[in-house]
Amino acid sequence: MATTTSLPGLQAFLAELGLNLGPIPFFAAADVLNKPIDIYHSYLAEHVQQLVDCDRGLVYDSIQPANTTGNGDLDVVLPKLKLPGITPKELAGELLKKFQSHPLFTLPFKDGIHLRFFFSPKTIPRILFPYINDRKAVYGVDPSLGLRDGPDSGRKKVLVEFSSPNIATEFTTAHLKSTILGAFVANMYEAMGWDVVRINYLGDWGQHLGLLDVGWKKYGAEQVLKEQQDQFRYIHDLYAKMLDELKPELEAKKKARDDGENAVELETQGLFAERDASFKQMEDGQPDAIALWKTLRDISIAYYVEIYARLGIKFDEYSGESQVSLNPEAFTDVETVLKEKGIYTEQDGAWIIDYDEHGAKLGTSTVRRRDGSTTYLLRDIATVFDRFKTHSFDKMIYVVCEQDMHFRHVFKAVELMGEADLAKKLQHVTFTKTGGSSAHLLGDILNQCETHMREAMNAIPEEYPFEDCDAKAVGINSLVIQELSPISKKAHGNGLGFNPTTSFEGETGSNLQACYARLCSAIVATGALPTVEEIPNIDYSSLWEDPDAPWCELLRLLTRYPNVVSSAFKSLDPVTILSYMFTVVEQLTLCLDEVAEDESEGEGSNAQSKYTPRAVLYENVRQVLENGMKLLGMAPIRK
């Protein structure tokens, strides 16, 4: 039996099926080696083109996957054919009369200006199952998308910056969403063949470290730290204590501003002044200050490496604002260009960029403060050039909560510096901040998820197809789905904190995992799977002969998976895949329930002919669900 992973092999495979299709018609937009729908699309375009006097490419482009399976599988949008002298509705009537039976399609039906087609259920399993089986873990993705143009030019490189917590401060809902969404973005690019560099851009530079330095000296932390088992928690608690001590001064500053008074003088006094002086020592490279900074950074990275591993995430690089801050040349190079290009303006002792003056309508932003210290904007601009020098990336993506204006400032500054091509390689993937949840340490969040899931499992064990030892993985998987789905905002807003939704109803991680586990059990129950050679020649009529049964609908859904992934890759929106997965779960549940009902009514003994086709279908559904779950960042649990 020929394999379907090359065009000659796919041609030979279709010929072996004896469907008398002829060679696969060539269309430049078709991707028949990665999307099975495009096989059908190509044959349908050729057939329609034979019935109308129209450009081949235009015919192909007029055909699109139906928006829902209830509207068919492929849809010919008749106005797109641009045929003169006939209305789309009149054309629909004529084509219905001319369209002859085809082995890949049922007869079409007219729907206004659309001509809709269903795939023939007789041929779907014979084509689709070998197609998925030949690709297995790469079904749905196209690794060739990561190749640079030209022979032997290697893979494209993308840098994905995500998570990015601040040293010593709490891990917020925004950091959690950035971590899980960023991992998804990195997974998508990696699956599409890109060379992915995962970067955790730590907030390891700034005034908060100056405040921590003050507390370090005040409370003799260097000696106390040696006695701590959890050093990261200690520096976190020390920072929280110093923040409480600073609170009266922060409130006084806010009151002065509200009263229309000059609040700048307050920042030259008390704990404000101590904090700023300590941070200035770091910026000036004083040995003691740098030694402390390194200690804090090393403790933080050691903690996060261990905790991220529980999420299945491994960063290739832990960088931070310090990387350019400790390299004065990085700032000098950027500021020299800003001044030479007339972009830099001095204002009240500070240096700013007035974007409005350059036609960008982005207001003004401070690049260097009046005390000479650098800002987040200057550090990020310098980081762009530093990373491009190091990695020569083709794309760099920041997965950061909101901050849209900040990144627009960064990208526009790079463009104004004469690096428009580099600016086009930069992208900000944003999301909305959720309210209602307090901040935690990441390790505490994951422990809380495990505890919450274990309590739910112990309360109603008959509803959870998992063992107690699975609580950790199930809890984390459920958290991943919650953070990627639209329910994330609702969950946090309702005060659910970081507890994942444990319900087996609706679009929850628990429901997805339970259905996957139930499917794996069903595969085991059906017995040994047929061989690769046997799969195309099995009698699959039991899957489609009853039009009211759910099996054929599930088959048709499997053909759509690569298109769903392609759409998600373009938008970098995980909801696209999630919605598809839960549609599959809903249909799969109907199939599994039907089998359970047959067996309860004593039909299992005379249903042997159904076992083999169902076993093949189950295995292909399992493969698709597993592929999707891994893209989302879940670790599928087989039972």
C-alpha positions in Angstrom: 0.0 0.0 0.0 1.4 3.4 -1.0 1.9 6.1 1.7 0.3 9.5 1.4 3.2 11.7 2.6 4.5 12.5 -0.9 2.5 13.6 -4.0 3.5 10.5 -6.0 2.6 8.3 -3.1 -0.7 10.1 -2.5 -1.5 9.7 -6.3 -0.7 6.0 -6.1 -2.7 5.5 -2.9 -5.9 7.1 -4.5 -5.4 4.9 -7.6 -5.2 1.8 -5.4 -8.6 2.7 -3.9 -10.2 2.1 -7.3 -12.3 5.3 -7.2 -11.4 6.3 -10.8 -10.6 9.8 -9.8 -7.7 10.4 -12.1 -4.6 12.4 -11.1 -5.1 15.0 -8.3 -5.8 18.4 -10.1 -3.1 21.0 -9.5 -4.0 24.3 -7.9 -1.4 26.6 -6.5 -3.4 27.3 -3.4 -4.0 23.6 -2.6 -2.0 21.8 0.1 -3.0 18.2 -0.5 -0.1 16.8 1.5 -1.1 18.5 4.8 -4.9 19.1 4.5 -7.1 16.3 3.4 -9.9 18.7 2.7 -7.8 20.2 -0.1 -7.9 16.8 -1.9 -11.6 17.1 -2.1 -11.4 20.9 -2.8 -9.1 20.2 -5.8 -11.3 17.6 -7.4 -14.4 19.7 -6.8 -12.8 22.8 -8.4 -11.8 20.7 -11.4 -15.4 19.4 -11.7 -17.0 22.8 -11.4 -14.5 24.3 -13.8 -15.6 21.8 -16.5 -19.2 23.1 -16.1 -18.5 26.8 -16.3 -16.3 28.9 -18.5 -14.1 30.4 -15.8 -10.5 30.7 -14.7 -9.3 27.7 -12.8 -7.8 29.7 -10.0 -10.9 31.7 -9.7 -13.0 28.5 -9.4 -10.7 27.2 -6.7 -10.9 30.4 -4.7 -14.7 30.4 -4.9 -14.8 27.2 -2.9 -14.4 27.2 0.8 -15.0 24.9 3.8 -18.5 25.3 5.1 -18.7 27.3 8.3 -20.4 24.5 10.1 -20.7 20.8 9.3 -24.5 21.2 9.2 -24.0 23.3 6.1 -22.0 20.7 4.3 -18.3 20.2 3.9 -17.4 22.5 0.9 -19.3 25.5 -0.3 -19.2 27.1 -3.7 -19.8 30.8 -3.3 -21.3 31.5 -6.7 -20.8 35.3 -6.9 -17.0 34.7 -6.6 -17.1 33.1 -10.1 -18.0 36.5 -11.5 -19.8 35.0 -14.5 -21.5 37.7 -16.7 -25.1 37.5 -17.9 -26.4 35.2 -15.2 -27.4 35.7 -11.5 -25.9 33.5 -8.8 -29.3 32.0 -8.1 -29.8 31.2 -11.8 -26.3 29.7 -11.9 -27.1 27.5 -8.9 -30.1 26.1 -10.7 -28.1 25.3 -13.9 -25.2 23.7 -12.0 -27.6 21.5 -10.0 -28.9 20.1 -13.4 -25.4 19.6 -14.8 -23.6 18.1 -11.8 -23.1 14.4 -12.2 -22.5 11.9 -9.4 -18.9 11.9 -8.1 -17.2 9.3 -5.9 -16.0 12.0 -3.4 -19.3 13.9 -3.0 -23.0 13.5 -2.5 -25.2 15.5 -4.9 -25.1 19.2 -4.0 -27.9 21.3 -2.7 -28.7 24.9 -3.3 -28.7 27.5 -0.5 -29.3 30.9 -1.9 -26.1 32.0 -3.6 -24.3 29.0 -2.4 -23.9 25.5 -3.7 -23.1 23.2 -0.9 -21.5 19.7 -1.0 -21.1 16.9 1.6 -18.2 14.5 1.3 -19.3 11.0 0.4 -19.4 9.0 3.7 -18.4 5.9 1.8 -15.0 7.3 0.8 -14.1 9.5 3.9 -12.7 6.7 6.1 -10.9 5.0 3.3 -9.0 8.2 2.5 -8.8 9.9 5.9 -7.7 7.0 8.1 -4.6 6.1 6.1 -3.9 9.8 5.7 -3.9 10.4 9.5 -2.1 7.2 10.2 0.8 8.1 7.9 1.3 11.4 9.8 0.3 10.5 13.4 1.8 13.3 15.6 2.3 15.7 12.8 -1.2 15.4 11.4 -2.6 18.9 11.4 0.7 20.8 11.1 3.0 21.8 8.3 6.7 21.8 9.3 7.7 23.1 5.9 6.3 26.5 7.0 9.4 27.0 9.1 11.8 26.7 6.2 13.5 29.7 4.9 13.2 30.4 1.1 15.9 28.9 -1.0 17.7 25.5 -1.0 19.7 24.6 2.1 18.8 27.8 3.8 17.7 26.2 7.1 14.8 27.0 9.4 13.4 30.3 10.3 14.0 31.5 13.9 11.4 33.0 16.2 12.0 34.3 19.7 9.0 34.1 22.0 9.2 36.1 25.2 6.6 35.1 27.8 5.9 34.8 31.5 8.5 37.4 32.6 7.8 37.8 36.3 9.7 40.4 38.4 12.3 39.2 40.8 11.0 39.0 44.4 7.5 40.1 43.5 4.3 38.1 43.3 3.2 36.0 40.3 0.0 37.5 39.1 -2.9 36.4 37.0 -1.3 38.3 34.1 2.0 36.4 34.5 0.1 33.1 34.6 -1.9 33.8 31.5 1.3 35.0 29.7 3.1 31.8 30.7 0.4 29.5 29.4 -0.5 31.5 26.3 3.2 32.1 25.5 3.9 28.3 25.7 1.0 27.8 23.3 2.5 30.3 20.8 5.9 28.7 21.1 4.3 25.2 20.6 2.5 26.4 17.5 5.7 27.8 15.8 7.7 24.7 16.8 5.1 22.4 15.3 5.2 24.5 12.1 8.9 23.8 11.8 10.4 27.0 13.1 13.5 27.1 15.3 11.9 28.4 18.5 13.8 30.2 21.3 11.7 30.5 24.5 12.8 33.6 26.5 11.9 34.5 30.0 12.6 38.2 30.3 12.8 38.6 34.0 12.1 41.9 35.7 15.6 41.8 37.2 16.4 45.5 37.0 14.6 48.5 38.4 13.6 50.4 41.5 12.0 47.4 43.2 15.5 45.9 43.5 16.7 49.1 45.0 14.0 48.8 47.6 14.9 45.1 48.2 18.5 46.2 48.7 17.5 48.6 51.4 15.6 45.8 53.2 18.5 43.4 52.7 20.9 45.7 54.7 18.3 46.8 57.2 17.3 43.3 58.3 20.7 41.5 57.9 19.2 39.3 55.2 22.5 37.9 54.0 23.0 36.0 57.2 19.3 35.1 57.5 19.2 33.7 54.0 21.7 31.0 54.8 19.2 29.5 57.3 16.3 29.4 54.9 15.1 26.2 53.1 13.0 28.2 50.7 15.2 31.1 49.8 12.9 32.4 47.0 10.0 32.7 49.5 12.2 34.6 51.9 13.3 37.3 49.4 9.6 37.5 48.2 8.4 38.1 51.8 11.2 40.6 52.5 10.2 42.6 49.4 6.5 42.5 50.6 7.6 43.8 54.0 9.6 46.7 52.4 6.6 47.5 50.2 4.5 47.8 53.3 7.0 50.2 54.8 7.0 52.3 51.7 3.2 52.5 51.6 2.8 55.7 53.7 5.2 57.5 51.4 3.3 56.2 48.3 0.1 57.5 49.8 1.6 60.9 50.6 2.8 61.2 47.0 -0.6 60.3 45.7 -2.3 62.8 47.9 0.2 65.6 46.8 -0.6 64.8 43.2 -4.4 64.8 43.9 -4.0 68.2 45.7 -2.2 69.7 42.7 1.1 69.9 44.6 4.6 69.0 43.4 5.2 65.4 44.4 8.8 65.3 42.9 10.3 66.6 46.1 8.8 63.8 48.1 10.8 61.3 46.0 14.1 62.9 47.2 13.3 62.0 50.9 12.9 59.0 53.1 12.6 55.5 51.8 12.1 56.8 48.3 15.6 58.3 48.3 17.1 55.2 49.9 15.5 53.0 47.2 16.6 55.2 44.3 20.2 55.6 45.7 20.5 51.8 46.0 19.3 51.2 42.5 21.6 53.9 41.2 24.5 51.9 42.7 23.5 48.9 40.7 23.3 51.0 37.5 26.7 52.4 38.3 28.1 48.9 38.6 29.2 49.1 42.2 30.6 45.6 43.2 28.5 45.1 46.4 25.3 46.1 44.6 26.0 43.9 41.6 26.9 40.9 43.9 23.5 41.3 45.6 21.7 41.6 42.3 23.4 38.4 41.1 22.4 36.5 44.3 18.7 37.5 43.9 18.7 36.6 40.3 20.3 33.2 40.8 17.9 32.3 43.5 14.9 33.3 41.3 16.0 31.4 38.3 16.7 28.2 40.3 13.2 28.4 41.7 11.5 29.1 38.3 13.4 26.4 36.4 12.0 23.8 38.9 8.5 25.2 38.9 8.1 25.7 35.2 9.0 22.1 34.7 5.8 21.1 36.4 4.0 22.9 33.6 6.1 21.1 31.0 7.8 24.4 30.1 11.6 24.8 29.6 13.0 28.2 28.7 16.1 28.4 26.4 17.1 31.7 27.9 16.6 33.6 31.1 17.4 37.1 30.2 16.2 40.4 31.6 16.4 44.1 31.6 19.8 43.7 33.3 21.3 42.2 30.2 21.5 45.6 28.4 21.6 47.6 31.6 25.0 46.2 32.5 26.2 46.9 29.0 26.5 50.7 28.7 27.4 50.3 25.0 24.0 49.0 24.3 22.4 52.2 25.5 25.1 54.4 23.9 24.5 52.9 20.5 20.7 53.3 20.7 20.9 56.9 22.1 23.5 57.9 19.5 21.2 56.9 16.6 18.2 58.5 18.3 20.1 61.8 18.5 21.5 61.6 15.0 18.1 60.9 13.5 16.6 63.9 15.5 14.3 61.6 17.4 15.7 62.3 20.9 14.5 65.5 22.7 15.6 66.9 26.0 12.7 68.0 28.3 13.2 69.2 31.9 16.4 67.3 32.3 14.9 64.1 30.9 15.2 62.6 27.4 12.0 61.8 25.5 10.7 60.8 22.1 7.8 62.9 20.8 6.1 60.4 18.5 3.6 63.0 17.3 6.4 65.1 15.8 7.2 62.1 13.6 3.7 61.5 12.5 3.0 58.5 14.6 0.3 60.0 16.9 1.5 58.0 19.9 2.2 60.9 22.2 5.5 61.3 24.1 7.4 58.8 26.2 10.4 59.2 28.5 13.5 57.3 27.5 15.9 58.4 30.2 14.9 60.0 33.4 16.1 63.3 34.8 18.3 61.5 37.3 20.1 59.7 34.5 18.5 56.3 35.1 17.1 54.3 32.2 13.4 53.6 31.5 11.6 50.4 30.5 11.3 51.9 27.0 15.1 52.4 26.5 15.9 49.0 27.9 13.4 47.3 25.6 14.7 49.2 22.5 18.2 48.2 23.3 17.1 44.6 23.9 15.7 44.4 20.4 19.0 45.2 18.8 20.9 43.0 21.3 18.8 40.0 20.5 18.9 40.6 16.8 22.7 40.7 17.0 22.8 37.5 19.0 20.0 35.4 17.3 19.5 37.0 13.8 15.8 36.2 14.3 13.1 36.2 11.6 10.4 37.1 14.1 10.2 38.1 17.8 6.9 37.8 19.7 6.1 39.4 23.0 3.3 37.7 24.9 2.5 40.4 27.5 -0.7 41.5 29.2 -2.0 44.7 27.7 0.9 47.3 27.4 -0.1 47.9 23.8 1.0 51.5 23.8 4.4 50.6 25.2 5.1 48.1 22.5 3.9 50.4 19.8 6.4 52.9 21.2 9.2 50.3 21.0 8.4 49.1 17.5 8.0 52.7 16.2 11.3 53.8 17.8 13.0 50.9 16.0 11.4 52.0 12.7 12.4 55.7 13.2 15.9 54.6 13.8 16.1 53.4 10.2 15.3 49.8 10.9 11.9 49.4 9.3 12.6 45.8 8.3 13.5 44.9 11.8 10.5 46.6 13.2 8.3 44.4 10.9 9.7 41.3 12.6 8.3 42.3 16.0 4.9 41.3 17.2 2.9 41.9 20.5 0.4 39.2 21.4 -1.8 40.8 24.1 -4.6 39.7 26.4 -6.9 41.5 28.9 -6.0 41.6 32.5 -8.5 39.7 34.7 -9.6 40.8 38.1 -10.7 39.1 41.3 -7.6 37.0 42.1 -4.8 37.9 44.5 -1.2 37.2 43.5 0.8 34.2 44.6 4.0 32.4 44.0 3.8 30.1 41.0 4.6 27.0 43.0 1.7 27.9 45.4 -0.6 28.3 42.4 0.2 24.8 41.1 0.0 23.2 44.5 -3.4 24.8 44.9 -4.6 23.3 41.6 -3.4 19.9 42.7 -5.2 20.1 46.0 -8.4 21.5 44.5 -8.5 18.7 41.9 -7.7 15.9 44.5 -10.5 17.2 46.7 -12.9 17.1 43.8 -11.8 13.6 42.8 -12.1 12.2 46.4 -15.6 13.8 46.8 -17.1 12.0 43.8 -14.6 9.3 42.7 -17.2 7.6 40.5 -17.2 10.6 38.1 -13.4 10.9 37.8 -11.7 8.2 35.6 -8.3 9.0 37.3 -6.3 7.8 40.2 -5.1 9.9 43.1 -1.6 10.0 41.7 -3.0 11.8 38.6 -4.3 14.7 40.5 -1.2 16.8 39.9 -1.3 16.4 36.1 -5.1 16.6 35.9 -5.1 19.8 38.0 -2.4 21.5 35.9 -4.0 20.4 32.6 -7.3 21.8 33.7 -5.6 25.1 34.7 -4.0 25.3 31.2 -7.4 25.0 29.5 -9.0 27.4 31.9 -6.4 30.1 31.2 -6.6 29.6 27.4 -10.3 29.7 27.2 -12.9 32.5 27.4 -13.9 31.2 30.9 -10.6 32.5 32.3 -11.8 36.0 32.8 -15.1 34.8 34.3 -13.4 32.3 36.6 -11.1 34.9 38.1 -13.8 37.5 38.2 -16.0 35.1 40.2 -13.3 34.8 42.9 -12.3 31.3 41.9 -8.7 32.3 42.2 -6.3 29.9 40.5 -8.5 26.8 41.1 -9.2 25.1 37.8 -12.8 24.3 36.9 -13.4 20.6 37.8 -16.8 20.2 36.2 -17.2 17.4 33.6 -19.8 19.5 31.8 -19.2 22.2 29.2 -15.9 23.4 27.8 -13.6 22.5 30.7 -10.2 20.9 30.9 -11.7 18.2 33.2 -14.3 17.3 30.6 -11.7 17.1 27.8 -9.4 14.9 29.8 -12.2 12.6 31.0 -13.4 12.1 27.5 -9.9 11.4 26.3 -9.4 8.8 29.1 -12.8 7.2 28.2 -11.7 7.0 24.6 -8.5 5.3 25.5 -10.4 2.7 27.5 -12.8 2.2 24.6 -9.8 1.5 22.3 -8.5 -1.1 24.7 -11.9 -2.7 24.9 -12.2 -3.1 21.1 -9.1 -5.3 21.0 -6.2 -5.2 18.6 -6.1 -2.6 15.8 -5.9 -3.7 12.2 -2.6 -3.4 10.3 -1.8 -0.4 8.1 -2.4 -2.5 5.0 -5.8 -3.5 6.2 -7.1 -0.1 7.2 -8.1 1.1 3.6 -10.0 -2.1 2.8 -12.1 -2.4 5.9 -15.9 -2.3 5.5 -16.8 1.0 7.2 -20.5 1.0 6.3 -21.5 0.7 9.9 -20.1 4.2 10.4 -22.3 5.8 7.8 -25.3 3.6 6.9 -27.5 5.1 9.6 -27.9 8.8 8.7 -29.0 9.6 12.3 -26.0 8.0 13.9 -23.2 10.3 15.1 -20.3 8.4 13.6 -20.2 10.1 10.2 -20.3 13.5 11.7 -17.3 12.7 13.8 -15.5 11.5 10.6 -16.2 14.8 8.9 -14.9 16.7 11.9 -11.5 14.9 11.7 -11.0 16.2 8.1 -11.2 19.8 9.4 -8.4 19.6 12.0 -5.5 20.8 9.8 -7.6 23.8 8.7 -8.4 24.6 12.3 -4.7 24.5 13.3 -3.7 26.6 10.3 -6.3 29.2 11.3 -5.0 29.2 14.9 -1.4 29.6 13.7 -2.4 32.7 11.7 -4.3 34.3 14.6 -2.3 32.8 17.5 -5.6 32.3 19.2 -6.0 29.1 21.2 -9.7 29.4 21.3 -9.9 28.3 17.6 -8.4 24.9 18.6 -10.3 24.7 21.9 -13.7 25.3 20.2 -12.9 22.6 17.7 -11.7 20.1 20.4 -14.9 20.5 22.4 -17.0 20.0 19.3 -15.1 16.7 18.7 -15.6 15.8 22.4 -19.3 16.5 22.1 -19.7 14.3 19.1 -17.4 11.6 20.4 -19.5 11.4 23.6 -22.6 10.7 21.5 -20.7 7.9 19.8 -19.5 6.4 23.1 -22.9 6.7 24.7 -24.5 4.9 21.7 -22.0 2.0 22.1 -22.8 1.8 25.8 -26.5 1.7 25.1 -26.1 -1.0 22.5 -24.1 -3.1 25.0 -26.7 -2.5 27.7 -29.4 -3.8 25.4 -27.5 -7.0 24.6 -26.5 -6.0 21.1 -22.8 -6.4 21.7 -22.7 -10.1 20.7 -24.0 -9.3 17.2 -22.1 -6.1 16.7 -18.7 -7.7 16.0 -18.7 -6.2 12.5 -18.9 -2.7 14.1 -15.9 -3.2 16.4 -13.1 -3.0 13.8 -14.3 0.2 12.0 -15.0 1.8 15.4 -11.6 0.8 16.7 -9.9 2.5 13.7 -12.1 5.6 14.1 -11.4 5.7 17.9 -7.6 5.6 17.3 -7.8 8.4 14.7 -9.9 10.6 17.0 -7.4 9.8 19.9 -4.5 10.9 17.7 -6.3 14.2 16.7 -7.2 15.0 20.3 -3.7 14.2 21.5 -2.2 16.4 18.9 -4.4 19.3 19.8 -3.9 18.9 23.5 -0.2 19.0 23.1 -0.3 22.1 21.1 -2.4 23.7 23.8 0.2 22.7 26.4 -1.6 19.8 28.0 0.0 16.4 28.9 -2.6 13.8 27.8 -3.3 11.1 30.5 -4.0 7.7 29.0 -6.1 5.2 30.9 
